[in-house]
Amino acid sequence: GAVVSQHPSRVICKSGTSVKIECRSLDFQATTMFWYRQFPKQSLMLMATSNEGSKATYEQGVEKDKFLINHASLTLSTLTVTSAHPEDSSFYICSARGGRQGQETQYFGPGTRLLVL
Amino acid sequence: DQQVKQNSPSLSVQEGRISILNCDYTNSMFDYFLWYKKYPAEGPTFLISISSIKDKNEDGRFTVFLNKSAKHLSLHIVPSQPGDSAVYFCAASPSNTGNQFYFGTGTSLTVIP
């Protein structure tokens, strides 16, 4: 199956700093990638849809100036958490759309655990 | 508003028996459904999908059933194996384009050896 990687897998940072998370599709091109956030024992919450070559589409309630998304190529999307605060601590997961036409699905990365002190 | 619901947060099943995980949805526009498996601190792994034109899809030990009138789908795993122990999420989409998935809250399955 399709492979999606994320880097880093875990990051600890001080409050007020910015953190960049990379999402790569390793064996296919993804014009569309998605960023999710998961709190403990809760569902995956879609944060934004990342479109190659254009601005990301953010879900209601997600601050676009805080969670900067850049989809610079067909295989790379980045999420930057700016001026991180402890409440931003969470598990961030990206996914890339792929699969046969008409049977497309999302292939998920392994996730990035962010802890803001 | 949770459009996709998994009302059982956990399930324990004996190895070799059948595991049945349930999922309900409220949006009648959903017509593409998926099940994902997730281990702690890892991303979800796609398991099986079903489109609304079908009521059953089978892949090895995994079968998904869809009841559109009841807005209900279920995942059957038979026979259950200890390696199946994980959190299972169902997801729904208004199309099969792979966009805009809505996830349930997950059911933690434990298969007892």
Interface residues (C-beta under 8 A of the other chain):
Chain A: G1 V4 Q6 T32 F34 K41 Q42 S43 L44 M45 L46 T49 F91 I93 S95 R97 G98 G99 G102 Q103 E104 T105 Q106 Y107 F108 G109 P110 G111 R113
Chain B: Q2 P9 L34 Y36 A41 E42 G43 P44 T45 F46 S49 F89 N96 T97 G98 N99 Q100 F101 Y102 F103 G104 T105 G106
